[in-house]
Every structure is written in structure tokens, then in C-alpha cells.
């Protein structure tokens, strides 16, 4: 599945679409109930964040040791 896709009202819509601009205020059926990231994308983001935190810790540790 493509990374840049959101689930919106059980419809696949490209994330490049500005959701707010797509809504029609006069039409109550155009209301977006909820949108979520795909489960695969959430897993990947968690993994990326964890890797990023580990790298930041290592850099901080190196900088602290370099100062001593």
C-alpha cells in the first residue's frame, strides 16, 4: 500500500488532497468523520522515531565524552 494514503470514511484518498478544501459546507454528507494513517505506516513511523531517538542519544553521549 502507498505510504501517502489516508483512510477516510472507508475510502482511500491521496494525502495530497487538502481535506478541508474538499468539504462543502452546504452539503452535510460531505463531512469527514475521521481519518487515520494506515497500520503499516504507523509501524514504520514508530520504528523511524525509535531509530532517531537512539541516534540522538548516541550523539549526545559522544558530545558529553568529547567535552571531558
CHARMM-style PDB file with segment names, atoms N, HN, CA, C and O in Angstrom:
ATOM      1  N   UNK     1       0.842  -1.188   0.000  1.00  0.00      PROA
ATOM      2  CA  UNK     1       0.000   0.000   0.000  1.00  0.00      PROA
ATOM      3  C   UNK     1       0.884   1.248   0.000  1.00  0.00      PROA
ATOM      4  O   UNK     1       1.955   1.254   0.608  1.00  0.00      PROA
ATOM      5  N   UNK     2       0.450   2.265  -0.659  1.00  0.00      PROA
ATOM      6  HN  UNK     2      -0.419   2.259  -1.153  1.00  0.00      PROA
ATOM      7  CA  UNK     2       1.200   3.509  -0.764  1.00  0.00      PROA
ATOM      8  C   UNK     2       1.296   4.202   0.588  1.00  0.00      PROA
ATOM      9  O   UNK     2       0.335   4.190   1.358  1.00  0.00      PROA
ATOM     10  N   UNK     3       2.438   4.802   0.883  1.00  0.00      PROA
ATOM     11  HN  UNK     3       3.218   4.811   0.258  1.00  0.00      PROA
ATOM     12  CA  UNK     3       2.627   5.498   2.161  1.00  0.00      PROA
ATOM     13  C   UNK     3       1.757   6.740   2.281  1.00  0.00      PROA
ATOM     14  O   UNK     3       1.288   7.077   3.368  1.00  0.00      PROA
ATOM     15  N   UNK     4       1.546   7.415   1.163  1.00  0.00      PROA
ATOM     16  HN  UNK     4       1.927   7.141   0.280  1.00  0.00      PROA
ATOM     17  CA  UNK     4       0.819   8.684   1.203  1.00  0.00      PROA
ATOM     18  C   UNK     4      -0.673   8.506   0.962  1.00  0.00      PROA
ATOM     19  O   UNK     4      -1.257   9.184   0.117  1.00  0.00      PROA
ATOM     20  N   UNK     5      -1.280   7.604   1.696  1.00  0.00      PROA
ATOM     21  HN  UNK     5      -0.806   7.053   2.383  1.00  0.00      PROA
ATOM     22  CA  UNK     5      -2.719   7.363   1.570  1.00  0.00      PROA
ATOM     23  C   UNK     5      -3.334   7.367   2.957  1.00  0.00      PROA
ATOM     24  O   UNK     5      -2.793   6.762   3.882  1.00  0.00      PROA
ATOM     25  N   UNK     6      -4.458   8.044   3.104  1.00  0.00      PROA
ATOM     26  HN  UNK     6      -4.897   8.536   2.352  1.00  0.00      PROA
ATOM     27  CA  UNK     6      -5.192   8.043   4.362  1.00  0.00      PROA
ATOM     28  C   UNK     6      -6.499   7.289   4.157  1.00  0.00      PROA
ATOM     29  O   UNK     6      -7.052   7.279   3.057  1.00  0.00      PROA
ATOM     30  N   UNK     7      -6.986   6.661   5.216  1.00  0.00      PROA
ATOM     31  HN  UNK     7      -6.537   6.670   6.110  1.00  0.00      PROA
ATOM     32  CA  UNK     7      -8.302   6.053   5.173  1.00  0.00      PROA
ATOM     33  C   UNK     7      -9.294   7.113   5.620  1.00  0.00      PROA
ATOM     34  O   UNK     7      -9.206   7.602   6.746  1.00  0.00      PROA
ATOM     35  N   UNK     8     -10.225   7.471   4.768  1.00  0.00      PROA
ATOM     36  HN  UNK     8     -10.296   7.074   3.853  1.00  0.00      PROA
ATOM     37  CA  UNK     8     -11.221   8.478   5.124  1.00  0.00      PROA
ATOM     38  C   UNK     8     -12.595   7.892   4.829  1.00  0.00      PROA
ATOM     39  O   UNK     8     -12.934   7.616   3.678  1.00  0.00      PROA
ATOM     40  N   UNK     9     -13.373   7.707   5.874  1.00  0.00      PROA
ATOM     41  HN  UNK     9     -13.098   7.931   6.809  1.00  0.00      PROA
ATOM     42  CA  UNK     9     -14.726   7.162   5.728  1.00  0.00      PROA
ATOM     43  C   UNK     9     -14.688   5.898   4.874  1.00  0.00      PROA
ATOM     44  O   UNK     9     -15.505   5.727   3.969  1.00  0.00      PROA
ATOM     45  N   UNK    10     -13.758   5.034   5.162  1.00  0.00      PROA
ATOM     46  HN  UNK    10     -13.095   5.172   5.898  1.00  0.00      PROA
ATOM     47  CA  UNK    10     -13.542   3.771   4.455  1.00  0.00      PROA
ATOM     48  C   UNK    10     -13.316   3.967   2.954  1.00  0.00      PROA
ATOM     49  O   UNK    10     -13.587   3.065   2.161  1.00  0.00      PROA
ATOM     50  N   UNK    11     -12.825   5.130   2.570  1.00  0.00      PROA
ATOM     51  HN  UNK    11     -12.605   5.863   3.214  1.00  0.00      PROA
ATOM     52  CA  UNK    11     -12.467   5.411   1.180  1.00  0.00      PROA
ATOM     53  C   UNK    11     -10.984   5.755   1.150  1.00  0.00      PROA
ATOM     54  O   UNK    11     -10.486   6.415   2.062  1.00  0.00      PROA
ATOM     55  N   UNK    12     -10.283   5.324   0.128  1.00  0.00      PROA
ATOM     56  HN  UNK    12     -10.688   4.788  -0.612  1.00  0.00      PROA
ATOM     57  CA  UNK    12      -8.879   5.695   0.002  1.00  0.00      PROA
ATOM     58  C   UNK    12      -8.781   7.030  -0.732  1.00  0.00      PROA
ATOM     59  O   UNK    12      -9.298   7.181  -1.839  1.00  0.00      PROA
ATOM     60  N   UNK    13      -8.118   7.985  -0.106  1.00  0.00      PROA
ATOM     61  HN  UNK    13      -7.698   7.862   0.793  1.00  0.00      PROA
ATOM     62  CA  UNK    13      -7.968   9.313  -0.691  1.00  0.00      PROA
ATOM     63  C   UNK    13      -6.495   9.696  -0.586  1.00  0.00      PROA
ATOM     64  O   UNK    13      -5.904   9.548   0.484  1.00  0.00      PROA
ATOM     65  N   UNK    14      -5.892  10.180  -1.657  1.00  0.00      PROA
ATOM     66  HN  UNK    14      -6.371  10.301  -2.526  1.00  0.00      PROA
ATOM     67  CA  UNK    14      -4.483  10.585  -1.579  1.00  0.00      PROA
ATOM     68  C   UNK    14      -4.280  11.675  -0.533  1.00  0.00      PROA
ATOM     69  O   UNK    14      -5.109  12.575  -0.401  1.00  0.00      PROA
ATOM     70  N   UNK    15      -3.184  11.596   0.207  1.00  0.00      PROA
ATOM     71  HN  UNK    15      -2.510  10.865   0.100  1.00  0.00      PROA
ATOM     72  CA  UNK    15      -2.942  12.566   1.274  1.00  0.00      PROA
ATOM     73  C   UNK    15      -2.623  13.948   0.725  1.00  0.00      PROA
ATOM     74  O   UNK    15      -2.648  14.931   1.466  1.00  0.00      PROA
ATOM     75  N   UNK    16      -2.322  14.033  -0.575  1.00  0.00      PROA
ATOM     76  HN  UNK    16      -2.302  13.235  -1.177  1.00  0.00      PROA
ATOM     77  CA  UNK    16      -2.008  15.337  -1.155  1.00  0.00      PROA
ATOM     78  C   UNK    16      -3.249  16.228  -1.262  1.00  0.00      PROA
ATOM     79  O   UNK    16      -3.134  17.443  -1.424  1.00  0.00      PROA
ATOM     80  N   UNK    17      -4.424  15.622  -1.172  1.00  0.00      PROA
ATOM     81  HN  UNK    17      -4.517  14.635  -1.040  1.00  0.00      PROA
ATOM     82  CA  UNK    17      -5.658  16.409  -1.208  1.00  0.00      PROA
ATOM     83  C   UNK    17      -5.825  17.107   0.136  1.00  0.00      PROA
ATOM     84  O   UNK    17      -5.723  16.474   1.187  1.00  0.00      PROA
ATOM     85  N   UNK    18      -6.080  18.406   0.100  1.00  0.00      PROA
ATOM     86  HN  UNK    18      -6.163  18.920  -0.754  1.00  0.00      PROA
ATOM     87  CA  UNK    18      -6.332  19.146   1.338  1.00  0.00      PROA
ATOM     88  C   UNK    18      -7.769  18.855   1.745  1.00  0.00      PROA
ATOM     89  O   UNK    18      -8.715  19.298   1.094  1.00  0.00      PROA
ATOM     90  N   UNK    19      -7.917  18.105   2.826  1.00  0.00      PROA
ATOM     91  HN  UNK    19      -7.148  17.745   3.355  1.00  0.00      PROA
ATOM     92  CA  UNK    19      -9.233  17.620   3.245  1.00  0.00      PROA
ATOM     93  C   UNK    19     -10.200  18.770   3.482  1.00  0.00      PROA
ATOM     94  O   UNK    19     -11.355  18.711   3.060  1.00  0.00      PROA
ATOM     95  N   UNK    20      -9.731  19.817   4.157  1.00  0.00      PROA
ATOM     96  HN  UNK    20      -8.792  19.865   4.499  1.00  0.00      PROA
ATOM     97  CA  UNK    20     -10.613  20.934   4.481  1.00  0.00      PROA
ATOM     98  C   UNK    20     -11.137  21.640   3.234  1.00  0.00      PROA
ATOM     99  O   UNK    20     -12.279  22.097   3.213  1.00  0.00      PROA
ATOM    100  N   UNK    21     -10.316  21.728   2.207  1.00  0.00      PROA
ATOM    101  HN  UNK    21      -9.388  21.356   2.224  1.00  0.00      PROA
ATOM    102  CA  UNK    21     -10.758  22.383   0.976  1.00  0.00      PROA
ATOM    103  C   UNK    21     -11.756  21.531   0.206  1.00  0.00      PROA
ATOM    104  O   UNK    21     -12.522  22.052  -0.605  1.00  0.00      PROA
ATOM    105  N   UNK    22     -11.752  20.239   0.453  1.00  0.00      PROA
ATOM    106  HN  UNK    22     -11.130  19.816   1.112  1.00  0.00      PROA
ATOM    107  CA  UNK    22     -12.649  19.345  -0.273  1.00  0.00      PROA
ATOM    108  C   UNK    22     -14.051  19.306   0.332  1.00  0.00      PROA
ATOM    109  O   UNK    22     -14.978  18.788  -0.291  1.00  0.00      PROA
ATOM    110  N   UNK    23     -14.213  19.842   1.528  1.00  0.00      PROA
ATOM    111  HN  UNK    23     -13.460  20.262   2.034  1.00  0.00      PROA
ATOM    112  CA  UNK    23     -15.524  19.800   2.175  1.00  0.00      PROA
ATOM    113  C   UNK    23     -16.435  20.889   1.623  1.00  0.00      PROA
ATOM    114  O   UNK    23     -15.997  22.002   1.333  1.00  0.00      PROA
ATOM    115  N   UNK    24     -17.701  20.545   1.485  1.00  0.00      PROA
ATOM    116  HN  UNK    24     -18.057  19.641   1.720  1.00  0.00      PROA
ATOM    117  CA  UNK    24     -18.698  21.510   1.030  1.00  0.00      PROA
ATOM    118  C   UNK    24     -19.583  21.836   2.228  1.00  0.00      PROA
ATOM    119  O   UNK    24     -20.280  20.959   2.737  1.00  0.00      PROA
ATOM    120  N   UNK    25     -19.563  23.081   2.679  1.00  0.00      PROA
ATOM    121  HN  UNK    25     -18.997  23.793   2.265  1.00  0.00      PROA
ATOM    122  CA  UNK    25     -20.306  23.468   3.882  1.00  0.00      PROA
ATOM    123  C   UNK    25     -21.819  23.317   3.733  1.00  0.00      PROA
ATOM    124  O   UNK    25     -22.520  23.092   4.719  1.00  0.00      PROA
ATOM    125  N   UNK    26     -22.325  23.438   2.504  1.00  0.00      PROA
ATOM    126  HN  UNK    26     -21.755  23.620   1.702  1.00  0.00      PROA
ATOM    127  CA  UNK    26     -23.775  23.355   2.285  1.00  0.00      PROA
ATOM    128  C   UNK    26     -24.276  21.913   2.284  1.00  0.00      PROA
ATOM    129  O   UNK    26     -25.466  21.663   2.475  1.00  0.00      PROA
ATOM    130  N   UNK    27     -23.375  20.978   2.070  1.00  0.00      PROA
ATOM    131  HN  UNK    27     -22.408  21.181   1.914  1.00  0.00      PROA
ATOM    132  CA  UNK    27     -23.768  19.571   1.944  1.00  0.00      PROA
ATOM    133  C   UNK    27     -23.357  18.806   3.202  1.00  0.00      PROA
ATOM    134  O   UNK    27     -22.169  18.554   3.404  1.00  0.00      PROA
ATOM    135  N   UNK    28     -24.327  18.429   4.060  1.00  0.00      PROA
ATOM    136  HN  UNK    28     -25.292  18.633   3.896  1.00  0.00      PROA
ATOM    137  CA  UNK    28     -23.989  17.736   5.312  1.00  0.00      PROA
ATOM    138  C   UNK    28     -23.348  16.363   5.095  1.00  0.00      PROA
ATOM    139  O   UNK    28     -22.658  15.865   5.984  1.00  0.00      PROA
ATOM    140  N   UNK    29     -23.561  15.749   3.943  1.00  0.00      PROA
ATOM    141  HN  UNK    29     -24.122  16.153   3.220  1.00  0.00      PROA
ATOM    142  CA  UNK    29     -22.994  14.419   3.695  1.00  0.00      PROA
ATOM    143  C   UNK    29     -21.502  14.493   3.385  1.00  0.00      PROA
ATOM    144  O   UNK    29     -20.829  13.463   3.347  1.00  0.00      PROA
ATOM    145  N   UNK    30     -20.975  15.701   3.162  1.00  0.00      PROA
ATOM    146  HN  UNK    30     -21.522  16.538   3.193  1.00  0.00      PROA
ATOM    147  CA  UNK    30     -19.555  15.815   2.813  1.00  0.00      PROA
ATOM    148  C   UNK    30     -18.664  15.895   4.048  1.00  0.00      PROA
ATOM    149  O   UNK    30     -17.451  16.062   3.921  1.00  0.00      PROA
ATOM    150  N   UNK    31     -19.244  15.779   5.235  1.00  0.00      PROA
ATOM    151  HN  UNK    31     -20.229  15.643   5.339  1.00  0.00      PROA
ATOM    152  CA  UNK    31     -18.468  15.896   6.472  1.00  0.00      PROA
ATOM    153  C   UNK    31     -17.531  14.698   6.643  1.00  0.00      PROA
ATOM    154  O   UNK    31     -17.942  13.549   6.483  1.00  0.00      PROA
ATOM    155  N   UNK    32     -16.298  14.974   6.961  1.00  0.00      PROA
ATOM    156  HN  UNK    32     -15.963  15.907   7.090  1.00  0.00      PROA
ATOM    157  CA  UNK    32     -15.326  13.905   7.208  1.00  0.00      PROA
ATOM    158  C   UNK    32     -15.466  13.457   8.654  1.00  0.00      PROA
ATOM    159  O   UNK    32     -15.331  14.264   9.575  1.00  0.00      PROA
ATOM    160  N   UNK    33     -15.736  12.177   8.855  1.00  0.00      PROA
ATOM    161  HN  UNK    33     -15.845  11.521   8.107  1.00  0.00      PROA
ATOM    162  CA  UNK    33     -15.934  11.657  10.204  1.00  0.00      PROA
ATOM    163  C   UNK    33     -14.588  11.480  10.901  1.00  0.00      PROA
ATOM    164  O   UNK    33     -14.395  11.978  12.010  1.00  0.00      PROA
ATOM    165  N   UNK    34     -13.667  10.782  10.267  1.00  0.00      PROA
ATOM    166  HN  UNK    34     -13.824  10.377   9.366  1.00  0.00      PROA
ATOM    167  CA  UNK    34     -12.344  10.573  10.856  1.00  0.00      PROA
ATOM    168  C   UNK    34     -11.382  10.128   9.773  1.00  0.00      PROA
ATOM    169  O   UNK    34     -11.787   9.529   8.777  1.00  0.00      PROA
ATOM    170  N   UNK    35     -10.122  10.419   9.969  1.00  0.00      PROA
ATOM    171  HN  UNK    35      -9.792  10.905  10.778  1.00  0.00      PROA
ATOM    172  CA  UNK    35      -9.128   9.859   9.063  1.00  0.00      PROA
ATOM    173  C   UNK    35      -7.950   9.349   9.872  1.00  0.00      PROA
ATOM    174  O   UNK    35      -7.532   9.970  10.849  1.00  0.00      PROA
ATOM    175  N   UNK    36      -7.424   8.212   9.450  1.00  0.00      PROA
ATOM    176  HN  UNK    36      -7.764   7.707   8.656  1.00  0.00      PROA
ATOM    177  CA  UNK    36      -6.356   7.536  10.181  1.00  0.00      PROA
ATOM    178  C   UNK    36      -5.237   7.170   9.224  1.00  0.00      PROA
ATOM    179  O   UNK    36      -5.452   6.993   8.025  1.00  0.00      PROA
ATOM    180  N   UNK    37      -4.045   7.060   9.773  1.00  0.00      PROA
ATOM    181  HN  UNK    37      -3.870   7.203  10.747  1.00  0.00      PROA
ATOM    182  CA  UNK    37      -2.933   6.550   8.976  1.00  0.00      PROA
ATOM    183  C   UNK    37      -3.066   5.032   8.890  1.00  0.00      PROA
ATOM    184  O   UNK    37      -3.635   4.400   9.780  1.00  0.00      PROA
ATOM    185  N   UNK    38      -2.550   4.466   7.836  1.00  0.00      PROA
ATOM    186  HN  UNK    38      -2.087   4.980   7.114  1.00  0.00      PROA
ATOM    187  CA  UNK    38      -2.613   3.012   7.689  1.00  0.00      PROA
ATOM    188  C   UNK    38      -1.751   2.361   8.773  1.00  0.00      PROA
ATOM    189  O   UNK    38      -0.760   2.950   9.205  1.00  0.00      PROA
ATOM    190  N   UNK    39      -2.115   1.154   9.218  1.00  0.00      PROA
ATOM    191  HN  UNK    39      -2.920   0.675   8.867  1.00  0.00      PROA
ATOM    192  CA  UNK    39      -1.347   0.449  10.256  1.00  0.00      PROA
ATOM    193  C   UNK    39       0.124   0.254   9.881  1.00  0.00      PROA
ATOM    194  O   UNK    39       1.003   0.350  10.738  1.00  0.00      PROA
ATOM    195  N   UNK    40       0.388  -0.016   8.610  1.00  0.00      PROA
ATOM    196  HN  UNK    40      -0.326  -0.094   7.915  1.00  0.00      PROA
ATOM    197  CA  UNK    40       1.775  -0.202   8.166  1.00  0.00      PROA
ATOM    198  C   UNK    40       2.578   1.086   8.324  1.00  0.00      PROA
ATOM    199  O   UNK    40       3.741   1.070   8.726  1.00  0.00      PROA
ATOM    200  N   UNK    41       1.935   2.185   8.001  1.00  0.00      PROA
ATOM    201  HN  UNK    41       0.990   2.198   7.675  1.00  0.00      PROA
ATOM    202  CA  UNK    41       2.613   3.477   8.099  1.00  0.00      PROA
ATOM    203  C   UNK    41       2.893   3.822   9.566  1.00  0.00      PROA
ATOM    204  O   UNK    41       3.954   4.361   9.880  1.00  0.00      PROA
ATOM    205  N   UNK    42       1.962   3.520  10.457  1.00  0.00      PROA
ATOM    206  HN  UNK    42       1.099   3.083  10.203  1.00  0.00      PROA
ATOM    207  CA  UNK    42       2.146   3.785  11.885  1.00  0.00      PROA
ATOM    208  C   UNK    42       3.339   2.982  12.407  1.00  0.00      PROA
ATOM    209  O   UNK    42       4.173   3.510  13.142  1.00  0.00      PROA
ATOM    210  N   UNK    43       3.418   1.691  12.021  1.00  0.00      PROA
ATOM    211  HN  UNK    43       2.740   1.262  11.424  1.00  0.00      PROA
ATOM    212  CA  UNK    43       4.542   0.841  12.441  1.00  0.00      PROA
ATOM    213  C   UNK    43       5.868   1.427  11.971  1.00  0.00      PROA
ATOM    214  O   UNK    43       6.837   1.492  12.727  1.00  0.00      PROA
ATOM    215  N   UNK    44       5.894   1.851  10.715  1.00  0.00      PROA
ATOM    216  HN  UNK    44       5.106   1.798  10.101  1.00  0.00      PROA
ATOM    217  CA  UNK    44       7.129   2.396  10.147  1.00  0.00      PROA
ATOM    218  C   UNK    44       7.531   3.685  10.861  1.00  0.00      PROA
ATOM    219  O   UNK    44       8.713   3.905  11.124  1.00  0.00      PROA
ATOM    220  N   UNK    45       6.551   4.541  11.177  1.00  0.00      PROA
ATOM    221  HN  UNK    45       5.590   4.363  10.964  1.00  0.00      PROA
ATOM    222  CA  UNK    45       6.850   5.797  11.873  1.00  0.00      PROA
ATOM    223  C   UNK    45       7.401   5.524  13.273  1.00  0.00      PROA
ATOM    224  O   UNK    45       8.328   6.200  13.718  1.00  0.00      PROA
ATOM    225  N   UNK    46       6.830   4.534  13.967  1.00  0.00      PROA
ATOM    226  HN  UNK    46       6.077   3.985  13.606  1.00  0.00      PROA
ATOM    227  CA  UNK    46       7.326   4.183  15.302  1.00  0.00      PROA
ATOM    228  C   UNK    46       8.774   3.709  15.214  1.00  0.00      PROA
ATOM    229  O   UNK    46       9.619   4.092  16.024  1.00  0.00      PROA
ATOM    230  N   UNK    47       9.042   2.869  14.217  1.00  0.00      PROA
ATOM    231  HN  UNK    47       8.355   2.558  13.560  1.00  0.00      PROA
ATOM    232  CA  UNK    47      10.394   2.344  14.020  1.00  0.00      PROA
ATOM    233  C   UNK    47      11.365   3.489  13.712  1.00  0.00      PROA
ATOM    234  O   UNK    47      12.467   3.540  14.257  1.00  0.00      PROA
ATOM    235  N   UNK    48      10.945   4.405  12.834  1.00  0.00      PROA
ATOM    236  HN  UNK    48      10.049   4.364  12.391  1.00  0.00      PROA
ATOM    237  CA  UNK    48      11.786   5.548  12.473  1.00  0.00      PROA
ATOM    238  C   UNK    48      12.056   6.430  13.687  1.00  0.00      PROA
ATOM    239  O   UNK    48      13.182   6.882  13.892  1.00  0.00      PROA
ATOM    240  N   UNK    49      11.022   6.675  14.489  1.00  0.00      PROA
ATOM    241  HN  UNK    49      10.107   6.308  14.322  1.00  0.00      PROA
ATOM    242  CA  UNK    49      11.176   7.514  15.680  1.00  0.00      PROA
ATOM    243  C   UNK    49      12.135   6.878  16.680  1.00  0.00      PROA
ATOM    244  O   UNK    49      12.945   7.566  17.301  1.00  0.00      PROA
ATOM    245  N   UNK    50      12.035   5.557  16.830  1.00  0.00      PROA
ATOM    246  HN  UNK    50      11.377   4.998  16.325  1.00  0.00      PROA
ATOM    247  CA  UNK    50      12.910   4.840  17.765  1.00  0.00      PROA
ATOM    248  C   UNK    50      14.366   4.949  17.310  1.00  0.00      PROA
ATOM    249  O   UNK    50      15.264   5.213  18.109  1.00  0.00      PROA
ATOM    250  N   UNK    51      14.578   4.740  16.017  1.00  0.00      PROA
ATOM    251  HN  UNK    51      13.849   4.525  15.368  1.00  0.00      PROA
ATOM    252  CA  UNK    51      15.924   4.841  15.457  1.00  0.00      PROA
ATOM    253  C   UNK    51      16.472   6.253  15.654  1.00  0.00      PROA
ATOM    254  O   UNK    51      17.634   6.435  16.018  1.00  0.00      PROA
ATOM    255  N   UNK    52      15.634   7.232  15.413  1.00  0.00      PROA
ATOM    256  HN  UNK    52      14.690   7.084  15.117  1.00  0.00      PROA
ATOM    257  CA  UNK    52      16.038   8.637  15.554  1.00  0.00      PROA
ATOM    258  C   UNK    52      16.433   8.945  17.002  1.00  0.00      PROA
ATOM    259  O   UNK    52      17.446   9.602  17.243  1.00  0.00      PROA
ATOM    260  N   UNK    53      15.634   8.470  17.967  1.00  0.00      PROA
ATOM    261  HN  UNK    53      14.811   7.936  17.771  1.00  0.00      PROA
ATOM    262  CA  UNK    53      15.938   8.696  19.387  1.00  0.00      PROA
ATOM    263  C   UNK    53      17.266   8.045  19.772  1.00  0.00      PROA
ATOM    264  O   UNK    53      18.067   8.630  20.502  1.00  0.00      PROA
ATOM    265  N   UNK    54      17.491   6.823  19.272  1.00  0.00      PROA
ATOM    266  HN  UNK    54      16.840   6.347  18.680  1.00  0.00      PROA
ATOM    267  CA  UNK    54      18.740   6.118  19.580  1.00  0.00      PROA
ATOM    268  C   UNK    54      19.937   6.893  19.031  1.00  0.00      PROA
ATOM    269  O   UNK    54      20.964   7.014  19.698  1.00  0.00      PROA
ATOM    270  N   UNK    55      19.798   7.416  17.813  1.00  0.00      PROA
ATOM    271  HN  UNK    55      18.964   7.317  17.271  1.00  0.00      PROA
ATOM    272  CA  UNK    55      20.884   8.190  17.213  1.00  0.00      PROA
ATOM    273  C   UNK    55      21.143   9.468  18.006  1.00  0.00      PROA
ATOM    274  O   UNK    55      22.293   9.868  18.188  1.00  0.00      PROA
ATOM    275  N   UNK    56      20.068  10.110  18.479  1.00  0.00      PROA
ATOM    276  HN  UNK    56      19.134   9.785  18.331  1.00  0.00      PROA
ATOM    277  CA  UNK    56      20.223  11.333  19.271  1.00  0.00      PROA
ATOM    278  C   UNK    56      20.949  11.037  20.582  1.00  0.00      PROA
ATOM    279  O   UNK    56      21.805  11.810  21.013  1.00  0.00      PROA
ATOM    280  N   UNK    57      20.601   9.906  21.217  1.00  0.00      PROA
ATOM    281  HN  UNK    57      19.906   9.278  20.868  1.00  0.00      PROA
ATOM    282  CA  UNK    57      21.263   9.516  22.467  1.00  0.00      PROA
ATOM    283  C   UNK    57      22.754   9.287  22.244  1.00  0.00      PROA
ATOM    284  O   UNK    57      23.590   9.733  23.029  1.00  0.00      PROA
ATOM    285  N   UNK    58      23.071   8.578  21.152  1.00  0.00      PROA
ATOM    286  HN  UNK    58      22.392   8.216  20.514  1.00  0.00      PROA
ATOM    287  CA  UNK    58      24.477   8.292  20.854  1.00  0.00      PROA
ATOM    288  C   UNK    58      25.257   9.579  20.605  1.00  0.00      PROA
ATOM    289  O   UNK    58      26.383   9.733  21.078  1.00  0.00      PROA
ATOM    290  N   UNK    59      24.652  10.498  19.862  1.00  0.00      PROA
ATOM    291  HN  UNK    59      23.738  10.373  19.478  1.00  0.00      PROA
ATOM    292  CA  UNK    59      25.302  11.780  19.571  1.00  0.00      PROA
ATOM    293  C   UNK    59      25.524  12.562  20.857  1.00  0.00      PROA
ATOM    294  O   UNK    59      26.586  13.148  21.063  1.00  0.00      PROA
ATOM    295  N   UNK    60      24.513  12.565  21.717  1.00  0.00      PROA
ATOM    296  HN  UNK    60      23.650  12.089  21.549  1.00  0.00      PROA
ATOM    297  CA  UNK    60      24.605  13.278  22.991  1.00  0.00      PROA
ATOM    298  C   UNK    60      25.728  12.684  23.848  1.00  0.00      PROA
ATOM    299  O   UNK    60      26.505  13.408  24.470  1.00  0.00      PROA
ATOM    300  N   UNK    61      25.795  11.352  23.863  1.00  0.00      PROA
ATOM    301  HN  UNK    61      25.164  10.763  23.357  1.00  0.00      PROA
ATOM    302  CA  UNK    61      26.824  10.651  24.635  1.00  0.00      PROA
ATOM    303  C   UNK    61      28.223  11.003  24.109  1.00  0.00      PROA
ATOM    304  O   UNK    61      29.141  11.274  24.884  1.00  0.00      PROA
ATOM    305  N   UNK    62      28.366  10.992  22.783  1.00  0.00      PROA
ATOM    306  HN  UNK    62      27.621  10.772  22.154  1.00  0.00      PROA
ATOM    307  CA  UNK    62      29.660  11.323  22.171  1.00  0.00      PROA
ATOM    308  C   UNK    62      30.066  12.750  22.516  1.00  0.00      PROA
ATOM    309  O   UNK    62      31.221  13.008  22.854  1.00  0.00      PROA
ATOM    310  N   UNK    63      29.111  13.679  22.431  1.00  0.00      PROA
ATOM    311  HN  UNK    63      28.172  13.470  22.157  1.00  0.00      PROA
ATOM    312  CA  UNK    63      29.400  15.086  22.723  1.00  0.00      PROA
ATOM    313  C   UNK    63      29.794  15.273  24.180  1.00  0.00      PROA
ATOM    314  O   UNK    63      30.693  16.055  24.488  1.00  0.00      PROA
ATOM    315  N   UNK    64      29.126  14.559  25.075  1.00  0.00      PROA
ATOM    316  HN  UNK    64      28.395  13.924  24.825  1.00  0.00      PROA
ATOM    317  CA  UNK    64      29.434  14.653  26.504  1.00  0.00      PROA
ATOM    318  C   UNK    64      30.841  14.134  26.772  1.00  0.00      PROA
ATOM    319  O   UNK    64      31.598  14.744  27.527  1.00  0.00      PROA
ATOM    320  N   UNK    65      31.192  13.010  26.155  1.00  0.00      PROA
ATOM    321  HN  UNK    65      30.577  12.515  25.542  1.00  0.00      PROA
ATOM    322  CA  UNK    65      32.527  12.434  26.341  1.00  0.00      PROA
ATOM    323  C   UNK    65      33.606  13.324  25.721  1.00  0.00      PROA
ATOM    324  O   UNK    65      34.718  13.410  26.243  1.00  0.00      PROA
ATOM    325  N   UNK    66      33.282  13.975  24.622  1.00  0.00      PROA
ATOM    326  HN  UNK    66      32.379  13.905  24.198  1.00  0.00      PROA
ATOM    327  CA  UNK    66      34.248  14.839  23.943  1.00  0.00      PROA
ATOM    328  C   UNK    66      34.576  16.068  24.786  1.00  0.00      PROA
ATOM    329  O   UNK    66      35.690  16.588  24.713  1.00  0.00      PROA
ATOM    330  N   UNK    67      33.626  16.534  25.578  1.00  0.00      PROA
ATOM    331  HN  UNK    67      32.721  16.112  25.638  1.00  0.00      PROA
ATOM    332  CA  UNK    67      33.835  17.720  26.422  1.00  0.00      PROA
ATOM    333  C   UNK    67      34.772  17.429  27.585  1.00  0.00      PROA
ATOM    334  O   UNK    67      35.466  18.324  28.066  1.00  0.00      PROA
ATOM    335  N   UNK    68      34.792  16.175  28.041  1.00  0.00      PROA
ATOM    336  HN  UNK    68      34.227  15.447  27.650  1.00  0.00      PROA
ATOM    337  CA  UNK    68      35.607  15.820  29.222  1.00  0.00      PROA
ATOM    338  C   UNK    68      37.076  15.748  28.917  1.00  0.00      PROA
ATOM    339  OT1 UNK    68      37.878  15.462  29.806  1.00  0.00      PROA
TER     340      UNK     68
END
